[in-house]
Amino acid sequence: MFVALWEYKVKPGCEKRFESAYGPAGGWARLFGSDRNYRETRLLRDPFRPAMYLTLDFWKSREAYEKFMAIHKEEYQGLDAAGEELTSHERRLGWYKLVEP
């Protein structure tokens, strides 16, 4: 399993809109959900720094994620542009492979 991990700093007053857009029922998850290799999205909020969020997008493999991104580049860019009005910072923390027991 592959996980794409992103960090966001959300602008004051935009928290609910951000959570709706980036959460497991939001636009990103709906876009990703069109691919059978997508597994789920999780949204985390830092209780000590409430403007800070993490998204974890789970995929079958890195290759599947990269293929999806190449095919859906235009839709991805549209969602990303819309999200920029909600955030003051966005950073890819990394791409990870889940360690299986």
Buried (B, 14 or more C-beta within 10 A) or exposed (E): EBBBBBBBBBBEEBBEBBBEBBBEEBBBBEBBBEBEBBBEBBBEBEEEEEBBBBBBBBBBEBEBBBBBEEEBEEEBEEBEEEBEEBBEEBEEEEBBEEEEE
